[in-house]
């Protein structure tokens, strides 16, 4: 029953991501993937392995520091290194999902295809999350600070990303709680925004941020 609950929770996550409305017909089309997606139920426990649990309060100025940008890029590079050739899976799925959403095809009728994408990626995602936690601990990041830096960096670079606390959504779904309003939401920006210092700091790294967009899209 626990695996079924986890799988059903992941079904809900995917439905939210694509902006779909769950219907009886569609749910029956995708429920066969539930067991295969249950591995994602490990994600909340993996994230609890982040050693820095200190509360993070973003500065009122919204300004990044050079050290934060450097540490952020180092975390993403470490994840890329650990994943190796498996990073291609994220980039492929990111391209496929982005193309569907950009063409306004991310409707309820496309949910089975979306579920297939996440089913194929599930095991690799769990491994990527483990790699991320290892890299966060090495860099001394808390999850909250890391997510804030990611948001500020992509906003300054003028790149939109999907911003979602994936582990929290899974925990809520498997505990029978409704996901918090507004999660997920579109982060980053379609035009460079934020403090000028942020734009200056990320400008030399825009290509690297673009290359890492697939990781950011999946909350990594």
C-alpha positions, 0 to 999 in steps of 0.5 A: 500500500505504501508503494501505491501511495508513493506512486499515486503521489508521483502521479499527482506531481506530474499532473501538477507539472504539466498543468493537467486536470486529473480525470478518471479516464486519464488516471486509468491510463497512467496508473499502470506506471505507479509501481515503477515510480515508487522509487521516487518515494526515497527522495524526501529521505535523501534530502534529509541527508543535507547537513546544513539545516540552518534557517536561511533568510534571503537578504532584503537587497536580493543580491548574490555574492560571488562566493554563492555563485561559485558554490552553486556552479560547483554543486551543479558541476559535481552532479554532472560529474557524478551522473556522467553519461546519464545526464543525457537522460535529463537533457533529453527529457527536458527537451521533450517536456519543454517542447510539449509545453512550449507548443501548448500540448501539455494538456490532460490528454498528454499526461500518459506520455509525460508519465512515461517520461518520468517513469524512464527517469525515476531511477536516474533522478534518485541517483542524481538527488543523492549526488546533489546532497553529497555536493550540497554537503561539500559546499556547505549549502542548505537546501533553502539557500541553494534554491534561493541562489538558483532562482536569483541566478536564473533570473539574472541570466534571463532564463525561466525554470520550473521551481518546485520542492519535489520532495515536499510535494511527494511527502504531502501526496504520500501523507494525504495532504494537498500540495501547497498553493503555487507549487510548482511555479515558474522561476527564473525570468524570460528577461534578465531581472534583479540587482545589477550585481547579480547580472554581473556575477552570472554574466560570465557563466550564462553558458554553464547555466544554460547547459545546466537548465535540465538539472534546474528544471528537475530541482537539481 
